[in-house]
Amino acid sequence: MKTNKIALACSKCGSRNYVVKANPQYRTERLEIKKYCKYCNEHTLHKETK
């Protein structure tokens, strides 16, 4: 089973705060997770970047 590293960027300020591993075989859409952004000091939506 192959997993890829995916960078997650804050949708509010654009900083890339997190890197997660995910299997691309099971996903058809871009990953979106609500996580804490240390630059915005709040929980914001983080989206998968290229």
N, CA, C and O atoms as CSV, one atom per row, in Angstrom:
chain,resi,resn,atom,element,x,y,z
A,1,MET,N,N,0.836,-1.168,0.000
A,1,MET,CA,C,0.000,0.000,0.000
A,1,MET,C,C,0.892,1.246,0.000
A,1,MET,O,O,1.748,1.403,0.871
A,2,LYS,N,N,0.690,2.111,-0.962
A,2,LYS,CA,C,1.506,3.302,-1.122
A,2,LYS,C,C,0.827,4.492,-0.444
A,2,LYS,O,O,-0.370,4.718,-0.621
A,3,THR,N,N,1.603,5.248,0.332
A,3,THR,CA,C,1.090,6.476,0.932
A,3,THR,C,C,1.947,7.644,0.473
A,3,THR,O,O,3.159,7.513,0.308
A,4,ASN,N,N,1.316,8.766,0.273
A,4,ASN,CA,C,2.003,9.980,-0.146
A,4,ASN,C,C,1.952,11.012,0.968
A,4,ASN,O,O,1.011,11.040,1.761
A,5,LYS,N,N,2.977,11.864,1.020
A,5,LYS,CA,C,2.960,12.988,1.951
A,5,LYS,C,C,2.179,14.121,1.310
A,5,LYS,O,O,2.397,14.467,0.149
A,6,ILE,N,N,1.269,14.692,2.079
A,6,ILE,CA,C,0.413,15.768,1.591
A,6,ILE,C,C,0.597,16.970,2.504
A,6,ILE,O,O,0.497,16.837,3.724
A,7,ALA,N,N,0.864,18.140,1.936
A,7,ALA,CA,C,0.985,19.368,2.706
A,7,ALA,C,C,-0.390,20.014,2.816
A,7,ALA,O,O,-1.136,20.095,1.840
A,8,LEU,N,N,-0.711,20.474,4.029
A,8,LEU,CA,C,-1.978,21.153,4.262
A,8,LEU,C,C,-1.707,22.630,4.518
A,8,LEU,O,O,-0.883,22.975,5.365
A,9,ALA,N,N,-2.396,23.496,3.792
A,9,ALA,CA,C,-2.223,24.941,3.926
A,9,ALA,C,C,-3.485,25.557,4.510
A,9,ALA,O,O,-4.602,25.143,4.199
A,10,CYS,N,N,-3.283,26.547,5.358
A,10,CYS,CA,C,-4.394,27.276,5.965
A,10,CYS,C,C,-5.136,28.049,4.872
A,10,CYS,O,O,-4.514,28.697,4.030
A,11,SER,N,N,-6.451,27.976,4.892
A,11,SER,CA,C,-7.230,28.672,3.870
A,11,SER,C,C,-7.333,30.169,4.153
A,11,SER,O,O,-7.686,30.942,3.263
A,12,LYS,N,N,-7.027,30.585,5.385
A,12,LYS,CA,C,-7.128,31.999,5.742
A,12,LYS,C,C,-5.831,32.752,5.456
A,12,LYS,O,O,-5.856,33.794,4.800
A,13,CYS,N,N,-4.688,32.233,5.946
A,13,CYS,CA,C,-3.426,32.960,5.767
A,13,CYS,C,C,-2.515,32.320,4.710
A,13,CYS,O,O,-1.584,32.970,4.234
A,14,GLY,N,N,-2.765,31.065,4.339
A,14,GLY,CA,C,-2.006,30.424,3.283
A,14,GLY,C,C,-0.741,29.717,3.714
A,14,GLY,O,O,-0.043,29.159,2.867
A,15,SER,N,N,-0.411,29.716,5.018
A,15,SER,CA,C,0.819,29.063,5.469
A,15,SER,C,C,0.632,27.543,5.516
A,15,SER,O,O,-0.431,27.039,5.878
A,16,ARG,N,N,1.683,26.844,5.146
A,16,ARG,CA,C,1.649,25.377,5.143
A,16,ARG,C,C,2.101,24.876,6.510
A,16,ARG,O,O,3.295,24.863,6.808
A,17,ASN,N,N,1.148,24.467,7.335
A,17,ASN,CA,C,1.419,24.125,8.717
A,17,ASN,C,C,1.583,22.635,8.963
A,17,ASN,O,O,2.327,22.251,9.864
A,18,TYR,N,N,0.925,21.795,8.205
A,18,TYR,CA,C,0.877,20.371,8.504
A,18,TYR,C,C,1.273,19.536,7.302
A,18,TYR,O,O,1.070,19.935,6.155
A,19,VAL,N,N,1.849,18.354,7.584
A,19,VAL,CA,C,2.128,17.352,6.568
A,19,VAL,C,C,1.531,16.047,7.069
A,19,VAL,O,O,1.846,15.610,8.175
A,20,VAL,N,N,0.671,15.417,6.269
A,20,VAL,CA,C,0.025,14.167,6.646
A,20,VAL,C,C,0.301,13.122,5.578
A,20,VAL,O,O,0.622,13.456,4.438
A,21,LYS,N,N,0.176,11.863,5.951
A,21,LYS,CA,C,0.310,10.764,5.002
A,21,LYS,C,C,-1.081,10.262,4.659
A,21,LYS,O,O,-1.911,10.071,5.548
A,22,ALA,N,N,-1.338,10.049,3.384
A,22,ALA,CA,C,-2.639,9.562,2.944
A,22,ALA,C,C,-2.461,8.685,1.720
A,22,ALA,O,O,-1.562,8.897,0.907
A,23,ASN,N,N,-3.322,7.709,1.607
A,23,ASN,CA,C,-3.303,6.808,0.471
A,23,ASN,C,C,-4.140,7.420,-0.652
A,23,ASN,O,O,-5.345,7.604,-0.479
A,24,PRO,N,N,-3.535,7.738,-1.793
A,24,PRO,CA,C,-4.290,8.375,-2.885
A,24,PRO,C,C,-5.294,7.443,-3.559
A,24,PRO,O,O,-6.166,7.905,-4.296
A,25,GLN,N,N,-5.184,6.157,-3.318
A,25,GLN,CA,C,-6.083,5.182,-3.937
A,25,GLN,C,C,-7.515,5.329,-3.421
A,25,GLN,O,O,-8.463,5.039,-4.150
A,26,TYR,N,N,-7.685,5.777,-2.166
A,26,TYR,CA,C,-9.006,5.855,-1.561
A,26,TYR,C,C,-9.627,7.238,-1.649
A,26,TYR,O,O,-10.780,7.409,-1.253
A,27,ARG,N,N,-8.903,8.235,-2.157
A,27,ARG,CA,C,-9.416,9.598,-2.230
A,27,ARG,C,C,-9.593,10.023,-3.678
A,27,ARG,O,O,-8.756,9.728,-4.531
A,28,THR,N,N,-10.683,10.712,-3.942
A,28,THR,CA,C,-10.914,11.266,-5.276
A,28,THR,C,C,-10.931,12.793,-5.236
A,28,THR,O,O,-10.787,13.441,-6.273
A,29,GLU,N,N,-11.107,13.376,-4.032
A,29,GLU,CA,C,-11.165,14.822,-3.871
A,29,GLU,C,C,-9.967,15.292,-3.056
A,29,GLU,O,O,-9.259,14.491,-2.445
A,30,ARG,N,N,-9.757,16.597,-3.057
A,30,ARG,CA,C,-8.693,17.166,-2.232
A,30,ARG,C,C,-9.085,17.090,-0.756
A,30,ARG,O,O,-10.251,17.252,-0.396
A,31,LEU,N,N,-8.092,16.843,0.077
A,31,LEU,CA,C,-8.308,16.695,1.502
A,31,LEU,C,C,-8.553,18.054,2.147
A,31,LEU,O,O,-7.820,19.007,1.883
A,32,GLU,N,N,-9.588,18.150,3.001
A,32,GLU,CA,C,-9.898,19.366,3.740
A,32,GLU,C,C,-10.156,18.988,5.185
A,32,GLU,O,O,-11.053,18.196,5.474
A,33,ILE,N,N,-9.363,19.559,6.106
A,33,ILE,CA,C,-9.468,19.239,7.529
A,33,ILE,C,C,-9.457,20.546,8.309
A,33,ILE,O,O,-8.721,21.473,7.970
A,34,LYS,N,N,-10.267,20.615,9.345
A,34,LYS,CA,C,-10.255,21.783,10.212
A,34,LYS,C,C,-9.204,21.549,11.295
A,34,LYS,O,O,-9.346,20.650,12.124
A,35,LYS,N,N,-8.131,22.378,11.283
A,35,LYS,CA,C,-7.024,22.234,12.214
A,35,LYS,C,C,-6.635,23.598,12.778
A,35,LYS,O,O,-7.085,24.638,12.296
A,36,TYR,N,N,-5.787,23.572,13.814
A,36,TYR,CA,C,-5.335,24.798,14.462
A,36,TYR,C,C,-4.197,25.423,13.665
A,36,TYR,O,O,-3.251,24.733,13.285
A,37,CYS,N,N,-4.285,26.723,13.410
A,37,CYS,CA,C,-3.231,27.473,12.740
A,37,CYS,C,C,-2.551,28.356,13.772
A,37,CYS,O,O,-3.195,29.203,14.392
A,38,LYS,N,N,-1.249,28.163,13.960
A,38,LYS,CA,C,-0.531,28.940,14.983
A,38,LYS,C,C,-0.318,30.389,14.566
A,38,LYS,O,O,-0.046,31.235,15.418
A,39,TYR,N,N,-0.435,30.693,13.293
A,39,TYR,CA,C,-0.274,32.068,12.818
A,39,TYR,C,C,-1.572,32.868,12.944
A,39,TYR,O,O,-1.538,34.070,13.209
A,40,CYS,N,N,-2.706,32.208,12.758
A,40,CYS,CA,C,-4.007,32.869,12.900
A,40,CYS,C,C,-4.532,32.780,14.330
A,40,CYS,O,O,-5.452,33.515,14.689
A,41,ASN,N,N,-3.971,31.900,15.150
A,41,ASN,CA,C,-4.395,31.650,16.530
A,41,ASN,C,C,-5.844,31.185,16.620
A,41,ASN,O,O,-6.558,31.576,17.543
A,42,GLU,N,N,-6.285,30.361,15.679
A,42,GLU,CA,C,-7.633,29.817,15.700
A,42,GLU,C,C,-7.708,28.566,14.837
A,42,GLU,O,O,-6.790,28.271,14.072
A,43,HIS,N,N,-8.801,27.840,14.967
A,43,HIS,CA,C,-9.025,26.665,14.132
A,43,HIS,C,C,-9.585,27.135,12.796
A,43,HIS,O,O,-10.609,27.817,12.744
A,44,THR,N,N,-8.903,26.761,11.718
A,44,THR,CA,C,-9.351,27.140,10.374
A,44,THR,C,C,-9.342,25.909,9.480
A,44,THR,O,O,-8.805,24.864,9.846
A,45,LEU,N,N,-9.928,26.043,8.335
A,45,LEU,CA,C,-9.962,24.967,7.364
A,45,LEU,C,C,-8.601,24.894,6.661
A,45,LEU,O,O,-8.116,25.896,6.137
A,46,HIS,N,N,-7.996,23.718,6.652
A,46,HIS,CA,C,-6.720,23.496,5.981
A,46,HIS,C,C,-6.987,22.609,4.763
A,46,HIS,O,O,-7.636,21.569,4.870
A,47,LYS,N,N,-6.480,23.031,3.614
A,47,LYS,CA,C,-6.720,22.306,2.359
A,47,LYS,C,C,-5.426,21.720,1.825
A,47,LYS,O,O,-4.339,22.238,2.084
A,48,GLU,N,N,-5.556,20.644,1.083
A,48,GLU,CA,C,-4.410,19.981,0.462
A,48,GLU,C,C,-3.814,20.871,-0.624
A,48,GLU,O,O,-4.541,21.463,-1.421
A,49,THR,N,N,-2.477,20.961,-0.649
A,49,THR,CA,C,-1.780,21.724,-1.680
A,49,THR,C,C,-1.029,20.777,-2.589
A,49,THR,O,O,-0.913,19.587,-2.297
A,50,LYS,N,N,-0.522,21.296,-3.683
A,50,LYS,CA,C,0.231,20.470,-4.608
A,50,LYS,C,C,1.654,20.275,-4.136
A,50,LYS,O,O,2.438,19.598,-4.801
